[in-house]
Amino acid sequence: MEVLLFGGTTEGRELALWLARRDCRVTVCVATDYGATLLPEGEGIAVHTGRLDEAGMEELMKSRPFCCVADATHPYAVQVTAQIRACCEKLDLPYRRIVRAEEGAGDFLRCASLTDAAKLCRELPGNILLTTGSKELAPFAQPGLRERCYPRVLPSVSSLEACQAAGFPPKQIIAMQGPFSAELNRAVIRQLDISVLVTKESGAAGGFEEKCAAARDTGCRLIVVERPTRERGETLAEFQRNWEAQRP
């Protein structure tokens, strides 16, 4: 059996290795060379590196006799998920969406968008730790707010260039690869005198609980940017159980 897996997430990496260990050939799609370096090495795992438009996705799906397409892209990659689903529908190829469990209520402030989060940050005092990635820094890069923000991003050239293009000086950029423990988050908060931590609703795979714990332990305000959509799909554990149940 062959599976086309769109990854770039913790779930994608874990699923690729899990499928390969069950004698399934997996082609894993990641957008960047950096993403490719994080993938597990193993027999039966092939990697496709580079961003794909809808036509490129369709061509790739036609290239092999894939039994299904597993979409384990980030929950905020709405456009990419829509393109993958559209290609599967066009080619009548089974589509499996891997989702992260949603967060319940907690002691944090919710915002519908990064723009709303940036507006809220203006109303709160102190330094701000941004853990929302390098692609959407613009709302926080405005004069008067940028000087208080410390973006934590992946240690890749593209991430650093995005920070610098947004006007963040090197002394404010934290380039690190997760996962981050609550202890490490606490240390960063204390070292930089952080008063506000901004995160996406990233689930367990994105270290959400560790951020919550660190904010709670240090008295830091936590702002959570909600997911753009409430998706239907399978968690990684559900996918694995269903896969085993459906195997001949």
Contacts in CASP RR format, 6 or more apart in sequence:
PFRMAT RR
TARGET T0000
AUTHOR 0000-0000-0000
METHOD contacts of the structure
MODEL  1
MEVLLFGGTTEGRELALWLARRDCRVTVCVATDYGATLLPEGEGIAVHTG
RLDEAGMEELMKSRPFCCVADATHPYAVQVTAQIRACCEKLDLPYRRIVR
AEEGAGDFLRCASLTDAAKLCRELPGNILLTTGSKELAPFAQPGLRERCY
PRVLPSVSSLEACQAAGFPPKQIIAMQGPFSAELNRAVIRQLDISVLVTK
ESGAAGGFEEKCAAARDTGCRLIVVERPTRERGETLAEFQRNWEAQRP
1 23 0 8 1.000
1 24 0 8 1.000
1 25 0 8 1.000
1 67 0 8 1.000
2 24 0 8 1.000
2 25 0 8 1.000
2 26 0 8 1.000
2 27 0 8 1.000
2 64 0 8 1.000
2 65 0 8 1.000
2 66 0 8 1.000
2 67 0 8 1.000
3 19 0 8 1.000
3 24 0 8 1.000
3 25 0 8 1.000
3 26 0 8 1.000
3 27 0 8 1.000
3 66 0 8 1.000
3 67 0 8 1.000
3 68 0 8 1.000
3 69 0 8 1.000
3 70 0 8 1.000
4 27 0 8 1.000
4 29 0 8 1.000
4 60 0 8 1.000
4 61 0 8 1.000
4 64 0 8 1.000
4 66 0 8 1.000
4 68 0 8 1.000
4 69 0 8 1.000
4 70 0 8 1.000
5 12 0 8 1.000
5 15 0 8 1.000
5 16 0 8 1.000
5 19 0 8 1.000
5 26 0 8 1.000
5 27 0 8 1.000
5 28 0 8 1.000
5 29 0 8 1.000
5 69 0 8 1.000
5 70 0 8 1.000
5 72 0 8 1.000
6 28 0 8 1.000
6 29 0 8 1.000
6 69 0 8 1.000
6 70 0 8 1.000
6 71 0 8 1.000
6 72 0 8 1.000
6 73 0 8 1.000
6 80 0 8 1.000
6 84 0 8 1.000
7 13 0 8 1.000
7 16 0 8 1.000
7 28 0 8 1.000
7 29 0 8 1.000
7 30 0 8 1.000
7 72 0 8 1.000
7 73 0 8 1.000
8 30 0 8 1.000
8 31 0 8 1.000
8 35 0 8 1.000
8 38 0 8 1.000
8 72 0 8 1.000
8 73 0 8 1.000
8 74 0 8 1.000
9 72 0 8 1.000
9 73 0 8 1.000
9 74 0 8 1.000
9 205 0 8 1.000
10 179 0 8 1.000
10 205 0 8 1.000
10 206 0 8 1.000
11 72 0 8 1.000
11 98 0 8 1.000
11 100 0 8 1.000
11 205 0 8 1.000
11 236 0 8 1.000
12 28 0 8 1.000
12 70 0 8 1.000
12 72 0 8 1.000
12 98 0 8 1.000
12 236 0 8 1.000
13 38 0 8 1.000
13 39 0 8 1.000
13 40 0 8 1.000
14 236 0 8 1.000
15 70 0 8 1.000
15 72 0 8 1.000
15 98 0 8 1.000
15 236 0 8 1.000
15 239 0 8 1.000
15 240 0 8 1.000
16 26 0 8 1.000
16 28 0 8 1.000
16 39 0 8 1.000
16 40 0 8 1.000
16 45 0 8 1.000
17 40 0 8 1.000
17 42 0 8 1.000
17 45 0 8 1.000
18 240 0 8 1.000
19 26 0 8 1.000
19 243 0 8 1.000
20 26 0 8 1.000
20 40 0 8 1.000
20 42 0 8 1.000
20 43 0 8 1.000
20 44 0 8 1.000
20 45 0 8 1.000
22 243 0 8 1.000
22 247 0 8 1.000
24 44 0 8 1.000
25 44 0 8 1.000
25 46 0 8 1.000
26 44 0 8 1.000
26 45 0 8 1.000
26 46 0 8 1.000
27 46 0 8 1.000
27 47 0 8 1.000
27 48 0 8 1.000
27 60 0 8 1.000
27 64 0 8 1.000
27 66 0 8 1.000
28 39 0 8 1.000
28 45 0 8 1.000
28 46 0 8 1.000
28 47 0 8 1.000
28 48 0 8 1.000
29 48 0 8 1.000
29 50 0 8 1.000
29 52 0 8 1.000
29 60 0 8 1.000
30 36 0 8 1.000
30 39 0 8 1.000
30 47 0 8 1.000
30 48 0 8 1.000
30 49 0 8 1.000
30 50 0 8 1.000
31 49 0 8 1.000
31 50 0 8 1.000
31 51 0 8 1.000
32 49 0 8 1.000
32 50 0 8 1.000
32 156 0 8 1.000
32 158 0 8 1.000
33 49 0 8 1.000
34 154 0 8 1.000
34 156 0 8 1.000
34 158 0 8 1.000
35 49 0 8 1.000
36 47 0 8 1.000
36 49 0 8 1.000
39 45 0 8 1.000
39 47 0 8 1.000
48 60 0 8 1.000
52 60 0 8 1.000
53 83 0 8 1.000
54 83 0 8 1.000
54 86 0 8 1.000
54 87 0 8 1.000
57 83 0 8 1.000
57 84 0 8 1.000
57 87 0 8 1.000
58 87 0 8 1.000
58 90 0 8 1.000
58 91 0 8 1.000
61 69 0 8 1.000
61 87 0 8 1.000
61 88 0 8 1.000
61 91 0 8 1.000
61 93 0 8 1.000
62 91 0 8 1.000
66 93 0 8 1.000
67 94 0 8 1.000
68 93 0 8 1.000
68 94 0 8 1.000
68 95 0 8 1.000
68 96 0 8 1.000
69 84 0 8 1.000
69 87 0 8 1.000
69 88 0 8 1.000
69 93 0 8 1.000
69 94 0 8 1.000
69 95 0 8 1.000
69 96 0 8 1.000
70 96 0 8 1.000
70 98 0 8 1.000
70 239 0 8 1.000
71 81 0 8 1.000
71 84 0 8 1.000
71 85 0 8 1.000
71 95 0 8 1.000
71 96 0 8 1.000
71 97 0 8 1.000
71 98 0 8 1.000
72 98 0 8 1.000
72 236 0 8 1.000
73 80 0 8 1.000
73 81 0 8 1.000
73 84 0 8 1.000
75 99 0 8 1.000
75 100 0 8 1.000
75 200 0 8 1.000
75 201 0 8 1.000
75 202 0 8 1.000
75 227 0 8 1.000
75 231 0 8 1.000
76 200 0 8 1.000
76 227 0 8 1.000
76 228 0 8 1.000
78 228 0 8 1.000
78 229 0 8 1.000
81 97 0 8 1.000
81 231 0 8 1.000
84 95 0 8 1.000
85 95 0 8 1.000
85 97 0 8 1.000
87 93 0 8 1.000
88 94 0 8 1.000
88 95 0 8 1.000
89 95 0 8 1.000
96 233 0 8 1.000
96 234 0 8 1.000
96 239 0 8 1.000
97 231 0 8 1.000
97 232 0 8 1.000
97 233 0 8 1.000
97 234 0 8 1.000
98 233 0 8 1.000
98 234 0 8 1.000
98 235 0 8 1.000
98 236 0 8 1.000
98 239 0 8 1.000
99 231 0 8 1.000
99 232 0 8 1.000
99 233 0 8 1.000
99 234 0 8 1.000
99 235 0 8 1.000
100 202 0 8 1.000
100 203 0 8 1.000
100 204 0 8 1.000
100 205 0 8 1.000
100 206 0 8 1.000
100 235 0 8 1.000
101 203 0 8 1.000
101 204 0 8 1.000
101 235 0 8 1.000
102 201 0 8 1.000
102 203 0 8 1.000
102 227 0 8 1.000
102 230 0 8 1.000
103 201 0 8 1.000
103 203 0 8 1.000
103 208 0 8 1.000
103 224 0 8 1.000
106 212 0 8 1.000
107 212 0 8 1.000
107 216 0 8 1.000
107 222 0 8 1.000
108 212 0 8 1.000
108 215 0 8 1.000
108 221 0 8 1.000
108 222 0 8 1.000
108 223 0 8 1.000
108 224 0 8 1.000
109 120 0 8 1.000
109 221 0 8 1.000
109 222 0 8 1.000
109 223 0 8 1.000
109 224 0 8 1.000
110 223 0 8 1.000
110 224 0 8 1.000
110 226 0 8 1.000
111 117 0 8 1.000
111 120 0 8 1.000
111 223 0 8 1.000
111 224 0 8 1.000
111 225 0 8 1.000
111 226 0 8 1.000
112 225 0 8 1.000
112 226 0 8 1.000
113 225 0 8 1.000
114 132 0 8 1.000
114 136 0 8 1.000
114 139 0 8 1.000
114 140 0 8 1.000
114 225 0 8 1.000
115 139 0 8 1.000
116 225 0 8 1.000
117 132 0 8 1.000
117 139 0 8 1.000
117 198 0 8 1.000
117 223 0 8 1.000
117 225 0 8 1.000
118 139 0 8 1.000
118 140 0 8 1.000
118 142 0 8 1.000
118 145 0 8 1.000
120 223 0 8 1.000
121 128 0 8 1.000
121 140 0 8 1.000
121 145 0 8 1.000
121 148 0 8 1.000
121 149 0 8 1.000
121 196 0 8 1.000
121 198 0 8 1.000
121 223 0 8 1.000
122 144 0 8 1.000
122 145 0 8 1.000
124 195 0 8 1.000
124 196 0 8 1.000
124 221 0 8 1.000
125 195 0 8 1.000
126 148 0 8 1.000
126 193 0 8 1.000
126 194 0 8 1.000
126 195 0 8 1.000
126 196 0 8 1.000
127 148 0 8 1.000
127 149 0 8 1.000
127 150 0 8 1.000
127 192 0 8 1.000
127 193 0 8 1.000
127 194 0 8 1.000
127 195 0 8 1.000
127 196 0 8 1.000
128 140 0 8 1.000
128 145 0 8 1.000
128 148 0 8 1.000
128 149 0 8 1.000
128 150 0 8 1.000
128 194 0 8 1.000
128 195 0 8 1.000
128 196 0 8 1.000
128 197 0 8 1.000
128 198 0 8 1.000
129 150 0 8 1.000
129 152 0 8 1.000
129 188 0 8 1.000
129 189 0 8 1.000
129 192 0 8 1.000
129 194 0 8 1.000
129 196 0 8 1.000
129 197 0 8 1.000
129 198 0 8 1.000
129 220 0 8 1.000
130 137 0 8 1.000
130 140 0 8 1.000
130 149 0 8 1.000
130 150 0 8 1.000
130 151 0 8 1.000
130 152 0 8 1.000
130 198 0 8 1.000
131 152 0 8 1.000
131 197 0 8 1.000
131 198 0 8 1.000
131 199 0 8 1.000
131 200 0 8 1.000
131 211 0 8 1.000
132 198 0 8 1.000
132 199 0 8 1.000
132 200 0 8 1.000
132 225 0 8 1.000
133 151 0 8 1.000
133 152 0 8 1.000
133 153 0 8 1.000
133 154 0 8 1.000
133 159 0 8 1.000
134 151 0 8 1.000
134 153 0 8 1.000
134 154 0 8 1.000
134 158 0 8 1.000
134 159 0 8 1.000
134 160 0 8 1.000
134 162 0 8 1.000
134 163 0 8 1.000
135 162 0 8 1.000
137 151 0 8 1.000
137 162 0 8 1.000
137 163 0 8 1.000
137 166 0 8 1.000
137 168 0 8 1.000
138 166 0 8 1.000
140 146 0 8 1.000
140 149 0 8 1.000
140 151 0 8 1.000
140 166 0 8 1.000
140 198 0 8 1.000
141 149 0 8 1.000
141 166 0 8 1.000
141 167 0 8 1.000
141 168 0 8 1.000
146 166 0 8 1.000
146 167 0 8 1.000
146 168 0 8 1.000
149 168 0 8 1.000
149 172 0 8 1.000
150 172 0 8 1.000
150 173 0 8 1.000
150 174 0 8 1.000
150 192 0 8 1.000
150 194 0 8 1.000
151 163 0 8 1.000
151 168 0 8 1.000
151 172 0 8 1.000
151 173 0 8 1.000
151 174 0 8 1.000
152 174 0 8 1.000
152 175 0 8 1.000
152 176 0 8 1.000
152 188 0 8 1.000
153 159 0 8 1.000
153 160 0 8 1.000
153 162 0 8 1.000
153 163 0 8 1.000
153 173 0 8 1.000
153 174 0 8 1.000
153 175 0 8 1.000
154 175 0 8 1.000
154 176 0 8 1.000
154 177 0 8 1.000
155 175 0 8 1.000
155 176 0 8 1.000
155 177 0 8 1.000
156 175 0 8 1.000
159 175 0 8 1.000
160 173 0 8 1.000
160 175 0 8 1.000
163 173 0 8 1.000
164 170 0 8 1.000
164 173 0 8 1.000
174 188 0 8 1.000
179 206 0 8 1.000
179 207 0 8 1.000
179 210 0 8 1.000
180 207 0 8 1.000
180 210 0 8 1.000
180 211 0 8 1.000
181 210 0 8 1.000
182 209 0 8 1.000
182 210 0 8 1.000
182 211 0 8 1.000
182 213 0 8 1.000
182 214 0 8 1.000
182 217 0 8 1.000
183 214 0 8 1.000
185 197 0 8 1.000
185 210 0 8 1.000
185 211 0 8 1.000
185 213 0 8 1.000
185 214 0 8 1.000
185 215 0 8 1.000
186 214 0 8 1.000
186 217 0 8 1.000
186 218 0 8 1.000
188 194 0 8 1.000
189 197 0 8 1.000
189 214 0 8 1.000
189 215 0 8 1.000
189 218 0 8 1.000
189 220 0 8 1.000
190 218 0 8 1.000
194 218 0 8 1.000
194 220 0 8 1.000
195 220 0 8 1.000
195 221 0 8 1.000
196 220 0 8 1.000
196 221 0 8 1.000
196 222 0 8 1.000
196 223 0 8 1.000
197 211 0 8 1.000
197 214 0 8 1.000
197 215 0 8 1.000
197 220 0 8 1.000
197 221 0 8 1.000
197 222 0 8 1.000
197 223 0 8 1.000
198 223 0 8 1.000
198 225 0 8 1.000
199 208 0 8 1.000
199 211 0 8 1.000
199 222 0 8 1.000
199 223 0 8 1.000
199 224 0 8 1.000
199 225 0 8 1.000
200 224 0 8 1.000
200 225 0 8 1.000
200 227 0 8 1.000
201 208 0 8 1.000
201 224 0 8 1.000
201 225 0 8 1.000
201 226 0 8 1.000
201 227 0 8 1.000
202 208 0 8 1.000
203 209 0 8 1.000
211 222 0 8 1.000
212 222 0 8 1.000
214 220 0 8 1.000
215 221 0 8 1.000
215 222 0 8 1.000
216 222 0 8 1.000
234 242 0 8 1.000
END
